[in-house]
Amino acid sequence: MKILVTGGAGFIGSHIVCWLRRAGYEVVTADNLRTGKRTNLPADVPLYEVDIRDQAGLADLFAAERPQAVVHQAALANVRESMEDPITYAEVNIIGTLHLLELVKEYNCSKFIFASTGGAVYGEGNLPTRTAVEGDEEGRRPPGSPTLPFTEESRPQPKDNYGANKLSCEHYVELYNQNYDLPYVILRYANVYGPRQDAKGEAGVVAIFTGAMLSDQATHITGDGGQQRDFVYVDDVARANILALNSDLTGTYNVGTGLPTDINTLYRQLADLTGYGRTPSHLPRPAGEVHATWLDCSKAGQELGWEAEIDLCEGLRRTVEWARTAAVTA
């Protein structure tokens, strides 16, 4: 069975490619190499350098390769950038996804796996044991905000354009299922980290801290560092994609650990692993950033047989070890 992985030369996509190949699938990739790297992929994996906004380029790829399923990872994924350039983000994330859905329909693909975001789709959540008080900006939540952790039944309330893009795409995926019987699985990722995540570009906080600490550069924390996130290791995310592809189920699933970690704690763990001794400076929190988000992933466990296997301590150790090696061989 031939699988097309969009964004296949990127951080998450390249790990999915490796897991697919180990599972015996034939894999072809598409990536515009804006943030992806050819070196992330095995040399014998076909890579089409195409932007998902390029409808003709995608059509040529489908005509040449005739994939039987699509794992759609390609996206622009920087919250701050999405607020500064909403048009480009909508063009890539929404229109690009529609280009793929049209081709998936035309070629009668057997499955469409869509990478969404639990960190941005749900928006701000209410802490289970916390009540906002006057003057407590961090404790204030929009009316009707769901209590954490988020389940798949929690009402999405994106606070940034990236989250709004992904939620819009989810609706389109569901519409193609309703109207054209397209089998799909939507995976709402928590904050993914691990090897191959670049400290630049659309990097997450783990890669940014690790890169700065290993090169003994200054570090910055936005806000007071009390923001809480659900950090999930990239191999666990790749494995969720394999299980989704192999499943006959259609639906939406959270992919995370279910455990919140605040940024100050993450910083201390990485400082210990890297031997970093500097004190971070603090910057204002950017527009669109949520204070707290973590996911209830029991549905994925019950229906897909998936749960996170790599805890944060082990995942950070592996990530720092990879980053040290990458810095030496760069």
PAZAPA-4460 file (N, C-alpha, C; in steps of 0.05 Angstrom, whole numbers, plus 32768, in hexadecimal, padded with zeros to 4 digits):
% residues 330
    n_x    n_y    n_z   ca_x   ca_y   ca_z    c_x    c_y    c_z   seq   type   mol
   8011   7FE8   8000   8000   8000   8000   8012   8019   8000     1      M     A
   800C   802B   7FEE   801D   8043   7FEB   800F   805A   7FFA     2      K     A
   801F   8068   800B   8016   807E   801C   8024   8097   8014     3      I     A
   8016   80AC   8010   8021   80C7   800D   8021   80D5   8027     4      L     A
   8039   80DE   802F   803C   80EF   8048   8042   810B   803F     5      V     A
   8030   811E   8043   8036   813A   803E   8046   8145   8056     6      T     A
   8058   8158   8050   806A   8161   8066   807C   814B   806E     7      G     A
   8082   8138   805C   8091   8120   8063   80AE   8124   806A     8      G     A
   80B9   813B   8062   80D5   8141   8069   80D7   8151   8082     9      A     A
   80C1   8157   808F   80C0   8167   80A7   80C5   8157   80C0    10      G     A
   80C3   8164   80D6   80C8   8158   80F0   80B6   8140   80F6    11      F     A
   809C   8144   80F7   808A   812E   80FD   8087   811B   80E4    12      I     A
   8084   8127   80CD   8080   8117   80B5   8096   8103   80AF    13      G     A
   80AF   810B   80B4   80C5   80F9   80AE   80C5   80E1   80C2    14      S     A
   80BD   80E5   80DA   80BB   80CF   80ED   80A4   80BC   80E4    15      H     A
   808E   80C7   80DB   8078   80B7   80D1   8081   80A6   80B9    16      I     A
   8091   80B2   80A8   809B   80A3   8091   80AB   808B   809A    17      V     A
   80BC   808F   80AD   80CD   8078   80B7   80BC   8062   80C4    18      C     A
   80A7   806A   80D3   8095   8057   80DF   8085   8048   80CA    19      W     A
   807C   8056   80B5   806D   8049   80A0   807E   8035   8092    20      L     A
   8097   803B   808C   80A9   8029   807E   80AE   8010   808F    21      R     A
   80B2   8014   80A9   80B6   7FFD   80BA   809D   7FEB   80BB    22      R     A
   8086   7FF8   80B7   806D   7FE8   80B7   8067   7FDB   809C    23      A     A
   8079   7FDF   8088   8077   7FD2   806F   8069   7FE1   8059    24      G     A
   8063   7FFB   805E   8055   800B   804A   8069   8016   8036    25      Y     A
   8060   801B   801D   806F   802A   800A   8068   8047   800E    26      E     A
   807C   8059   800F   8078   8075   8016   8083   8087   8001    27      V     A
   8073   809C   7FFB   807C   80B2   7FEB   8076   80CC   7FFA    28      V     A
   8086   80E0   7FF7   8083   80F8   8007   8080   8111   7FF6    29      T     A
   8073   8125   8001   8072   8140   7FF5   8079   8154   800A    30      A     A
   808B   8167   8002   8094   817B   8015   809F   8193   8005    31      D     A
   8099   81AB   800D   80A5   81C2   7FFF   80C0   81CA   800B    32      N     A
   80C9   81BB   8020   80E3   81C0   802C   80E6   81DB   8038    33      L     A
   80D0   81E8   803F   80D1   8202   804E   80DE   81FD   8069    34      R     A
   80D5   81E9   8077   80E1   81E2   8090   80EB   81C5   8090    35      T     A
   80E1   81B4   807E   80EA   8199   807C   8106   8197   8070    36      G     A
   8112   8180   8073   812D   817B   8069   812E   8160   805B    37      K     A
   813B   815F   8043   813E   8146   8035   814D   8132   8046    38      R     A
   8160   813C   8056   8170   812A   8067   8160   811D   807D    39      T     A
   8148   8126   8082   8137   8118   8096   812C   80FE   808C    40      N     A
   812E   80FA   8072   8122   80E2   8065   8137   80CE   805C    41      L     A
   8130   80B4   805D   8142   80A0   8050   8146   80A8   8032    42      P     A
   815D   80A2   8028   8164   80AB   800D   8152   809F   7FF8    43      A     A
   8146   8087   7FFD   8136   807A   7FE9   8119   8081   7FEA    44      D     A
   8111   8093   7FFC   80F5   809C   7FFD   80F0   80B2   7FE9    45      V     A
   80DE   80AF   7FD6   80D8   80C4   7FC2   80CE   80DD   7FD0    46      P     A
   80D9   80F4   7FC8   80D1   810E   7FD2   80C9   8120   7FBB    47      L     A
   80B0   8129   7FBB   80A7   813C   7FA7   80A8   8158   7FB5    48      Y     A
   80B9   8169   7FAA   80BB   8184   7FB5   80A4   8195   7FAB    49      E     A
   808E   8195   7FB9   8076   81A2   7FB0   8068   81AF   7FC8    50      V     A
   805D   81C6   7FC3   804D   81D5   7FD7   8030   81CC   7FD5    51      D     A
   8023   81C7   7FEB   8007   81BE   7FE9   7FF4   81D3   7FDE    52      I     A
   7FFD   81EC   7FDB   7FED   8200   7FCD   7FEE   81FC   7FAF    53      R     A
   8001   81EC   7FA6   8005   81E8   7F89   7FF3   81D1   7F80    54      D     A
   7FDB   81D7   7F78   7FC8   81C3   7F71   7FD1   81B2   7F59    55      Q     A
   7FDE   81BE   7F45   7FE8   81AF   7F2E   7FFE   819D   7F36    56      A     A
   8010   81A7   7F47   8026   8196   7F50   801D   817E   7F60    57      G     A
   8009   8182   7F71   7FFE   816B   7F7F   7FF0   8157   7F6C    58      L     A
   7FE2   8162   7F58   7FD5   8151   7F45   7FE9   8140   7F36    59      A     A
   8000   814B   7F2F   8015   813C   7F21   801F   8126   7F33    60      D     A
   8023   812C   7F4D   802C   8118   7F60   8019   8101   7F62    61      L     A
   7FFF   8107   7F65   7FEB   80F1   7F67   7FEA   80E1   7F4D    62      F     A
   7FEC   80EE   7F37   7FEB   80E0   7F1D   8003   80CD   7F1A    63      A     A
   801A   80D5   7F24   8032   80C5   7F21   8033   80AE   7F36    64      A     A
   802A   80B4   7F4F   802E   80A1   7F64   8015   8091   7F6C    65      E     A
   7FFE   809D   7F67   7FE4   8091   7F6E   7FE4   8085   7F8A    66      R     A
   7FE8   8097   7F9F   7FE8   808D   7FBA   7FCC   8082   7FC2    67      P     A
   7FCC   806E   7FD4   7FB3   8062   7FDD   7FA9   806E   7FF7    68      Q     A
   7FBA   807C   8005   7FB2   808A   801D   7FC4   80A2   8021    69      A     A
   7FBB   80B6   8030   7FCA   80CF   8034   7FCC   80D4   8052    70      V     A
   7FE4   80DA   805B   7FE9   80E3   8076   7FF2   8100   8074    71      V     A
   7FE0   8112   807B   7FE4   812F   8075   7FEF   813D   808D    72      H     A
   800A   8142   808C   8018   8150   80A1   8020   816D   8099    73      Q     A
   8020   8173   8080   802A   818D   8076   8019   81A3   8081    74      A     A
   8026   81B8   808B   8017   81CF   8096   802B   81E5   809E    75      A     A
   8021   81FD   809F   802F   8212   80AE   8024   8211   80CA    76      L     A
   8036   8212   80DF   802D   820A   80FA   8038   821D   810F    77      A     A
   803E   8236   8109   8049   8248   811D   8032   825B   8125    78      N     A
   802B   8259   813F   8014   8269   8149   8019   8287   8145    79      V     A
   8031   8291   814C   8037   82AD   8149   8035   82B6   812C    80      R     A
   8041   82A6   811A   8040   82AD   80FD   8024   82AD   80F3    81      E     A
   8013   829A   80FD   7FF8   8299   80F3   7FE8   82B2   80FA    82      S     A
   7FEF   82BF   8110   7FE1   82D8   8117   7FEC   82EF   8106    83      M     A
   8005   82EE   80FD   8010   8303   80ED   800A   8301   80D0    84      E     A
   8006   82E8   80C6   8001   82E3   80AA   7FEA   82D0   80A6    85      D     A
   7FD2   82D8   80AD   7FBC   82C5   80AC   7FB5   82BB   808F    86      P     A
   7FBA   82CC   807B   7FB3   82C5   8060   7FC4   82AD   8056    87      I     A
   7FDE   82AF   8059   7FF0   829A   8051   7FE9   8280   8060    88      T     A
   7FE4   8282   807A   7FDE   826B   808A   7FC4   825D   8080    89      Y     A
   7FB0   826D   8079   7F97   8261   806E   7F9C   8255   8053    90      A     A
   7FAC   8261   8043   7FB2   8256   8028   7FC0   823B   802A    91      E     A
   7FD3   8239   803B   7FE2   8220   803E   7FD1   820B   804C    92      V     A
   7FC7   8212   8064   7FBB   81FE   8075   7F9F   81F6   806C    93      N     A
   7F8F   8209   8062   7F74   8202   805B   7F72   81FB   803D    94      I     A
   7F7B   820E   802C   7F7A   8208   800F   7F8B   81F1   8007    95      I     A
   7FA3   81EF   8013   7FB4   81D8   800D   7FA7   81BD   8015    96      G     A
   7F99   81BD   802B   7F8B   81A5   8034   7F74   819E   8021    97      T     A
   7F66   81B2   8017   7F50   81AE   8004   7F5B   81A3   7FE9    98      L     A
   7F72   81AC   7FE1   7F7F   81A1   7FC9   7F83   8183   7FCC    99      H     A
   7F8D   817B   7FE4   7F91   815F   7FE9   7F77   814F   7FEA   100      L     A
   7F64   815A   7FF8   7F4A   814C   7FFA   7F3D   8147   7FDF   101      L     A
   7F3F   815A   7FCD   7F34   8157   7FB2   7F43   8140   7FA4   102      E     A
   7F5D   813E   7FA7   7F6C   8129   7F9A   7F67   810E   7FA7   103      L     A
   7F64   810E   7FC1   7F5E   80F5   7FCF   7F43   80EA   7FC6   104      V     A
   7F30   80FC   7FC2   7F15   80F5   7FB7   7F18   80EA   7F9A   105      K     A
   7F27   80F9   7F8A   7F2A   80F1   7F6E   7F37   80D5   7F6B   106      E     A
   7F4B   80D0   7F7B   7F5A   80B6   7F79   7F4F   80A1   7F8C   107      Y     A
   7F39   80A7   7F99   7F2B   8093   7FAA   7F3E   8086   7FBE   108      N     A
   7F4D   8097   7FCD   7F5F   808E   7FE1   7F50   8081   7FF8   109      C     A
   7F5C   806D   8004   7F4F   805D   8019   7F4F   806A   8034   110      S     A
   7F60   807E   8039   7F62   808B   8053   7F6F   80A6   8051   111      K     A
   7F66   80B8   8062   7F72   80D3   8064   7F77   80D8   8082   112      F     A
   7F91   80DA   8089   7F99   80E0   80A5   7FA0   80FD   80A6   113      I     A
   7F92   810C   80B7   7F97   8129   80B8   7FA3   8130   80D3   114      F     A
   7FBA   813E   80D2   7FC8   8148   80EA   7FBC   8162   80F3   115      A     A
   7FAD   8162   8109   7FA2   817A   8114   7FB2   8181   812E   116      S     A
   7FA7   8193   813D   7FB5   819D   8155   7FA3   819E   816D   117      T     A
   7FA9   818F   8181   7F9A   8191   819A   7FA3   81AA   81A9   118      G     A
   7FBC   81B3   81A5   7FC6   81CA   81B3   7FB8   81E4   81AA   119      G     A
   7FAF   81E6   8191   7FA4   81FF   8187   7F87   81FE   8180   120      A     A
   7F7C   81E6   8179   7F60   81E4   8172   7F4D   81EA   818A   121      V     A
   7F55   81DF   81A1   7F43   81E1   81B8   7F43   81FD   81C5   122      Y     A
   7F59   820B   81C2   7F5B   8226   81CE   7F62   8224   81EB   123      G     A
   7F56   8236   81FB   7F5C   8238   8217   7F4A   8226   8227   124      E     A
   7F55   8219   823B   7F45   8207   824C   7F45   8211   8269   125      G     A
   7F31   8208   8277   7F30   820E   8294   7F3F   81FA   82A4   126      N     A
   7F51   8203   82B5   7F5F   81F0   82C6   7F4B   81E3   82D9   127      L     A
   7F4E   81CA   82DF   7F3A   81BB   82EF   7F36   81C6   830B   128      P     A
   7F4C   81D1   8317   7F49   81DA   8333   7F4F   81F7   8337   129      T     A
   7F4D   8207   8321   7F55   8222   8323   7F3E   8235   831C   130      R     A
   7F3B   824A   832C   7F26   825E   8327   7F33   8279   8322   131      T     A
   7F2B   8287   830E   7F36   82A1   8308   7F2E   82B5   831E   132      A     A
   7F41   82C6   8326   7F3B   82DB   8339   7F42   82F6   832C   133      V     A
   7F38   830B   8338   7F3C   8325   832D   7F5A   832B   832A   134      E     A
   7F62   8334   8313   7F7E   833A   830E   7F8F   8322   8305   135      G     A
   7F83   830B   8305   7F91   82F3   82FD   7F8C   82EE   82DF   136      D     A
   7F9D   82F9   82CE   7F99   82F7   82B1   7F9B   82DA   82A8   137      E     A
   7FAD   82CB   82B4   7FB1   82AF   82AC   7F99   829E   82B2   138      E     A
   7F8A   82A6   82C6   7F73   8295   82CE   7F5A   829B   82BF   139      G     A
   7F5A   82AF   82AE   7F42   82B6   829F   7F3F   82A5   8286   140      R     A
   7F27   829C   8281   7F22   828B   826A   7F09   8295   825C   141      R     A
   7F08   8291   8241   7EF0   8299   8233   7ED7   828B   823E   142      P     A
   7EC0   8297   823D   7EA8   828A   8247   7EA3   8270   8239   143      P     A
   7E9C   825C   8249   7E97   8241   823E   7EAF   8231   8238   144      G     A
   7EC7   8239   8241   7EDF   8229   823C   7EDD   820F   824A   145      S     A
   7EE4   81F9   823D   7EE2   81DE   8249   7EF8   81DA   825E   146      P     A
   7EF2   81C8   8270   7F05   81C1   8285   7F1A   81AE   827A   147      T     A
   7F33   81B2   8282   7F49   81A1   827A   7F48   8187   8289   148      L     A
   7F53   8171   827D   7F5E   816F   8262   7F48   816F   824C   149      P     A
   7F50   8177   8234   7F3D   8178   821E   7F38   815B   8215   150      F     A
   7F1E   8155   8210   7F17   813D   8202   7F0E   8144   81E6   151      T     A
   7F0A   8130   81D5   7F01   8135   81BA   7EE5   8142   81B9   152      E     A
   7ED6   8140   81CF   7EBC   814D   81D1   7EBD   8169   81DB   153      E     A
   7ED5   8173   81E4   7ED8   818F   81EC   7ED3   81A1   81D5   154      S     A
   7EC5   81B8   81DA   7EBF   81CA   81C4   7ED8   81DA   81BB   155      R     A
   7EDF   81D8   81A2   7EF7   81E6   8198   7EF2   8205   8199   156      P     A
   7F06   8213   81A3   7F05   8230   81A4   7F21   823B   819E   157      Q     A
   7F2A   8239   8185   7F45   8242   817E   7F4A   825F   8185   158      P     A
   7F62   8265   818F   7F69   8281   8195   7F7C   828D   8180   159      K     A
   7F85   827D   816D   7F98   8286   8159   7F90   827C   813E   160      D     A
   7F9B   8288   8129   7F94   8281   810D   7F9C   8264   8106   161      N     A
   7FB3   825B   8111   7FBB   8240   810C   7FA6   822C   8116   162      Y     A
   7F9C   822F   812E   7F88   821E   8138   7F6E   8220   8128   163      G     A
   7F67   8238   8120   7F4F   823C   810F   7F52   822E   80F4   164      A     A
   7F6A   822F   80E9   7F70   8221   80CF   7F6B   8203   80D3   165      N     A
   7F76   81F7   80E7   7F74   81DB   80EC   7F58   81D2   80F1   166      K     A
   7F49   81E2   8100   7F2D   81DB   8105   7F1D   81DD   80EC   167      L     A
   7F22   81F0   80DB   7F14   81F2   80C1   7F1A   81DA   80B0   168      S     A
   7F33   81D1   80B0   7F3B   81B9   80A1   7F2C   81A0   80AB   169      C     A
   7F2A   819E   80C5   7F1C   8187   80D1   7EFF   8186   80C6   170      E     A
   7EF2   819D   80C5   7ED7   819E   80BB   7ED6   8195   809D   171      H     A
   7EE9   819D   808D   7EEA   8195   8071   7EEE   8177   806F   172      Y     A
   7F00   816C   8080   7F05   814F   807F   7EEB   8140   8086   173      V     A
   7EDD   8149   809A   7EC4   813D   80A2   7EAF   813F   808B   174      E     A
   7EAE   8156   807D   7E9C   8159   8067   7EA2   8146   8050   175      L     A
   7EBB   8142   804A   7EC3   812F   8035   7EBB   8112   803D   176      Y     A
   7EBC   810D   8056   7EB2   80F3   8060   7E93   80F0   805C   177      N     A
   7E85   8105   8064   7E68   8105   8062   7E5E   8104   8045   178      Q     A
   7E6C   8113   8034   7E62   8116   8018   7E6E   8102   8004   179      N     A
   7E87   80F8   800A   7E95   80E7   7FF7   7E9F   80CD   8004   180      Y     A
   7E96   80C8   801D   7E9E   80AF   802B   7EBC   80AB   802D   181      D     A
   7ECA   80C1   8032   7EE7   80C0   8036   7EED   80B7   8052   182      L     A
   7EFA   80A0   8055   7F02   8097   8070   7F19   80AA   807A   183      P     A
   7F17   80B2   8093   7F2B   80C4   809D   7F30   80BF   80BB   184      Y     A
   7F47   80C9   80C4   7F4C   80CB   80E1   7F5A   80E6   80E4   185      V     A
   7F4F   80F6   80F7   7F5B   810F   80FF   7F6A   810B   8119   186      I     A
   7F83   8112   811A   7F94   810F   8132   7F9A   812B   813D   187      L     A
   7F90   8131   8154   7F96   814B   8161   7FAE   8148   8173   188      R     A
   7FC5   8152   8169   7FDE   814F   8177   7FE0   8163   818F   189      Y     A
   7FEC   8159   81A5   7FF5   816C   81B9   800F   8179   81B0   190      A     A
   8020   8182   81C2   8039   818F   81BA   804E   817A   81B5   191      N     A
   8054   8176   819B   8066   8161   8193   8083   816A   8195   192      V     A
   8094   8159   819E   80B1   815F   81A0   80C1   8146   819A   193      Y     A
   80DB   814A   8195   80ED   8133   8191   8102   8139   817C   194      G     A
   8112   8125   8175   8127   8128   8161   811C   8132   8146   195      P     A
   812D   8141   8139   8128   814E   811E   8117   8167   8120   196      R     A
   810E   816F   8138   8100   8188   813A   8114   819E   813A   197      Q     A
   8112   81B0   8127   8125   81C6   8124   8121   81DB   8139   198      D     A
   8136   81E6   8143   8134   81FC   8157   812C   8216   814A   199      A     A
   812B   8217   8130   8122   822F   8122   8108   8229   8113   200      K     A
   80FE   823D   8105   80E6   8239   80F5   80CD   8235   8107   201      G     A
   80BF   821E   8103   80A7   8219   8111   80AB   8207   812A   202      E     A
   80C2   820B   8136   80CA   81FA   814C   80B9   81FD   8164   203      A     A
   80B6   81E7   8174   80A9   81E8   818E   80BD   81F0   81A3   204      G     A
   80B3   81F4   81BB   80C3   81FF   81D1   80DA   81EC   81D9   205      V     A
   80D5   81D2   81D7   80EB   81BF   81DE   8103   81C3   81CC   206      V     A
   80FE   81C5   81B2   8114   81C8   819F   8122   81E3   81A3   207      A     A
   8112   81F8   81A8   811D   8213   81AC   812F   8214   81C4   208      I     A
   8125   820A   81DB   8135   8209   81F3   814E   81F8   81EF   209      F     A
   814B   81E0   81E4   8162   81CE   81E0   8177   81DA   81CF   210      T     A
   816F   81E6   81B9   8183   81F3   81A7   8192   8209   81B4   211      G     A
   8184   821A   81C3   8191   8230   81D0   81A3   8227   81E7   212      A     A
   819A   8213   81F6   81AA   820A   820D   81C3   81FC   8204   213      M     A
   81C1   81EB   81EF   81D9   81DD   81E6   81EE   81EF   81DA   214      L     A
   81E5   8206   81CF   81F8   8219   81C4   81FE   8230   81D7   215      S     A
   81F4   822E   81F0   81F9   8241   8205   81F0   825E   81FD   216      D     A
   81D9   825F   81F0   81CD   8278   81E9   81B9   8281   81FE   217      Q     A
   81B1   829A   81FD   819C   82A4   820F   8182   8296   820A   218      A     A
   8172   8292   821F   8158   8286   821D   8142   8299   8226   219      T     A
   812A   8294   821C   8113   82A6   8222   80FA   8294   8228   220      H     A
   80EB   829D   823B   80D1   8291   8241   80BC   82A6   823E   221      I     A
   80A7   82A0   822F   8091   82B3   822D   807F   82B1   8245   222      T     A
   8076   82C8   824F   8065   82C8   8267   8075   82C0   827F   223      G     A
   8067   82B5   8293   8074   82AD   82AC   807E   8291   82AC   224      D     A
   8079   8282   8296   8082   8266   8294   8070   8252   82A1   225      G     A
   8059   825C   82AB   8045   824A   82B7   8033   823D   82A3   226      G     A
   8036   8244   8289   8025   8237   8274   8029   8219   8275   227      Q     A
   8013   820B   8271   8014   81EE   8273   800E   81E1   8257   228      Q     A
   801F   81CD   8251   801D   81C0   8237   801E   81A2   823A   229      R     A
   8015   8194   8226   8015   8177   8225   802A   816F   8210   230      D     A
   8042   8166   8219   8058   8161   8207   8058   8143   8200   231      F     A
   8056   813D   81E6   8055   8121   81DD   806C   811C   81CA   232      V     A
   8079   8105   81CE   8091   80FF   81BE   808A   80F7   81A2   233      Y     A
   809A   80FE   818F   8094   80FB   8172   8090   80DE   816A   234      V     A
   809F   80CB   8176   809A   80AF   816E   807E   80A6   8176   235      D     A
   8074   80AF   818D   8059   80A8   8195   8045   80B3   8181   236      D     A
   804A   80CB   8177   8038   80D7   8163   8039   80C8   8149   237      V     A
   8051   80C0   8140   8053   80B0   8128   8044   8096   812B   238      A     A
   8047   8089   8142   8039   8070   8146   801B   8073   8145   239      R     A
   8011   808A   814F   7FF4   808F   814E   7FEB   8091   8131   240      A     A
   7FFB   809C   811F   7FF4   809D   8103   7FF3   8081   80F6   241      N     A
   8005   8070   80FE   8004   8054   80F3   7FEB   8046   80FC   242      I     A
   7FE4   8048   8116   7FCC   803B   8120   7FB3   8047   8113   243      L     A
   7FB3   8061   810E   7F9C   806D   8101   7F99   8063   80E4   244      A     A
   7FB0   8061   80D7   7FAF   8057   80BB   7FA6   803A   80B9   245      L     A
   7FAE   802A   80CD   7FA7   800E   80CC   7F8A   8009   80D6   246      N     A
   7F7F   801C   80E3   7F64   8018   80EF   7F4E   801C   80DA   247      S     A
   7F38   800F   80DE   7F20   8013   80CD   7F0E   8029   80D8   248      D     A
   7F17   8036   80EE   7F06   804A   80FB   7F09   8065   80ED   249      L     A
   7EF4   8075   80EF   7EF4   8091   80E6   7EEE   80A2   80FE   250      T     A
   7EFD   80B8   8102   7EF8   80C9   8118   7F0F   80DB   8120   251      G     A
   7F0C   80E8   8136   7F1F   80FC   8140   7F2A   80F2   815B   252      T     A
   7F45   80F4   815E   7F52   80EA   8176   7F67   80FD   8180   253      Y     A
   7F68   8101   819A   7F7E   8110   81A6   7F97   80FF   81A8   254      N     A
   7FAE   810B   81A4   7FC8   80FD   81A6   7FDA   810D   81B8   255      V     A
   7FDC   8105   81D1   7FED   8112   81E4   7FF2   80FF   81FB   256      G     A
   7FFD   810A   8211   8003   80FA   8228   7FED   80FC   823E   257      T     A
   7FDE   8111   823D   7FCA   8116   8252   7FD6   8123   826B   258      G     A
   7FEF   812A   8269   7FFD   8135   8281   8007   8152   827B   259      L     A
   8000   8165   828B   8009   8180   8287   8025   8185   8293   260      P     A
   8035   8194   8285   804F   819C   828F   8052   81BA   828B   261      T     A
   8059   81C9   829F   805C   81E6   829B   8078   81EC   828F   262      D     A
   8079   8203   8283   8092   820A   8274   80AA   820E   8286   263      I     A
   80A6   8218   829E   80BC   821A   82B1   80C8   81FF   82B8   264      N     A
   80B7   81EB   82BC   80C0   81D0   82C2   80CF   81C5   82AA   265      T     A
   80C4   81C8   8292   80D1   81BF   827A   80ED   81CB   8277   266      L     A
   80EF   81E5   827C   8108   81F4   827A   811D   81E8   828D   267      Y     A
   8115   81E3   82A6   8128   81D8   82BA   8131   81BC   82B2   268      R     A
   811F   81AB   82A7   8127   8190   829F   813B   8191   8288   269      Q     A
   8136   81A3   8275   8149   81A5   825E   8164   81B2   8267   270      L     A
   8163   81C5   827A   817B   81D1   8284   818C   81BC   8292   271      A     A
   8180   81AA   82A1   818E   8195   82AE   819B   8182   829A   272      D     A
   818C   817A   8285   8196   8168   8271   81AD   8173   8261   273      L     A
   81AC   818E   825C   81C0   819A   824B   81D7   81A7   825A   274      T     A
   81D4   81A9   8275   81E8   81B6   8285   81E8   81D5   8282   275      G     A
   81D1   81DF   827C   81CE   81FC   8276   81C9   820B   8291   276      Y     A
   81D8   8221   8295   81D7   822F   82AE   81CC   824B   82AE   277      G     A
   81C4   8255   8296   81BA   8271   8295   819E   8273   829F   278      R     A
   8196   828B   82A7   817B   8291   82B0   816C   829C   8297   279      T     A
   8154   8292   8292   8145   829C   827B   8139   82B8   827F   280      P     A
   8137   82C8   826A   8128   82E1   826B   810A   82DA   8265   281      S     A
   80F9   82ED   826B   80DC   82E9   8267   80D2   82FE   8253   282      H     A
   80C2   82F5   8240   80B7   8306   822C   8098   8305   822E   283      L     A
   808A   8319   8223   806D   8319   8224   8062   8301   8215   284      P     A
   804C   82F6   821E   803F   82E0   820F   8033   82EB   81F6   285      R     A
   8037   82DE   81DF   802D   82E7   81C6   800E   82E3   81C3   286      P     A
   8002   82F3   81B1   7FE6   82F0   81AC   7FE0   82D4   81A2   287      A     A
   7FCA   82C8   81AC   7FC2   82AE   81A3   7FCC   8297   81B4   288      G     A
   7FDF   829C   81C6   7FEA   8286   81D5   7FD8   827F   81EC   289      E     A
   7FD2   8266   81EF   7FC1   825D   8205   7FD2   8258   821E   290      V     A
   7FC5   8259   8235   7FD4   8255   824E   7FD7   8238   8255   291      H     A
   7FC1   8229   8251   7FC2   820D   825A   7FB3   81FB   8246   292      A     A
   7FC0   81E5   823E   7FB3   81D1   822D   7FC0   81B6   8231   293      T     A
   7FB0   81A2   8235   7FB9   8187   8234   7FA1   8175   822D   294      W     A
   7FA7   815D   8224   7F92   814D   8216   7F8C   8133   8225   295      L     A
   7F73   812C   8225   7F69   8111   822D   7F6A   80FF   8215   296      D     A
   7F7B   80EA   8215   7F7F   80D9   81FE   7F73   80BD   8202   297      C     A
   7F60   80BB   8214   7F54   80A1   821A   7F45   8095   8202   298      S     A
   7F3A   80A6   81F1   7F2C   809C   81D9   7F3F   808E   81C6   299      K     A
   7F57   8099   81C2   7F6B   808C   81B1   7F73   8072   81BD   300      A     A
   7F75   8070   81D8   7F7C   8057   81E4   7F67   8042   81E0   301      G     A
   7F4E   804A   81E4   7F38   8037   81E2   7F33   802E   81C5   302      Q     A
   7F35   8040   81B2   7F2D   8039   8196   7F44   8033   8184   303      E     A
   7F5B   8040   8188   7F72   803B   8176   7F87   8029   8183   304      L     A
   7F84   8025   819E   7F99   8016   81AC   7FB2   8026   81AF   305      G     A
   7FB0   8040   81B0   7FC8   8052   81B2   7FC9   8060   81CD   306      W     A
   7FE1   8061   81D8   7FE6   8074   81EE   8004   807B   81ED   307      E     A
   800A   8092   81F8   8026   809B   81F8   8037   8088   8208   308      A     A
   804E   8081   81FE   8060   806E   820B   807A   807B   8216   309      E     A
   8082   8091   820A   809B   809F   8212   8094   80B6   8225   310      I     A
   809D   80B4   823E   8097   80CA   8251   80A9   80E2   824B   311      D     A
   80A4   80F8   8258   80B2   8111   8252   80CF   810F   8258   312      L     A
   80D6   8103   826F   80F3   8101   8276   8103   80F2   8261   313      C     A
   80F8   80DB   8259   8106   80CB   8244   8106   80D9   8229   314      E     A
   80F0   80E5   8222   80EE   80F3   8209   8101   810B   8207   315      G     A
   8104   811A   821D   8116   8130   821D   8133   8126   821C   316      L     A
   8139   8110   822A   8154   8105   8229   815B   80FD   820C   317      R     A
   8149   80EF   81FE   814E   80E7   81E3   8151   8100   81D0   318      R     A
   8141   8114   81D5   8142   812C   81C4   815C   813B   81C8   319      T     A
   8165   813E   81E0   817F   814C   81E5   8196   813C   81DA   320      V     A
   8195   8121   81DE   81AA   8110   81D2   81AB   8113   81B4   321      E     A
   8194   8113   81A7   8194   8117   818A   819F   8133   8182   322      W     A
   8197   8147   8191   81A0   8163   818B   81BE   8166   818E   323      A     A
   81C9   8159   81A2   81E6   815A   81A6   81F4   814E   818D   324      R     A
   81EB   8136   8185   81F7   8129   816E   81F3   8139   8155   325      T     A
   81DB   8145   8151   81D6   8155   8139   81E8   816D   8138   326      A     A
   81EE   8179   814F   81FF   8191   8150   821B   818A   8149   327      A     A
   8224   8172   8151   8240   8169   814B   8243   8163   812E   328      V     A
   822F   8156   8122   8231   814E   8106   8228   8163   80F2   329      T     A
   821E   817A   80FC   8214   818E   80EA   822B   819B   80DA   330      A     A
***
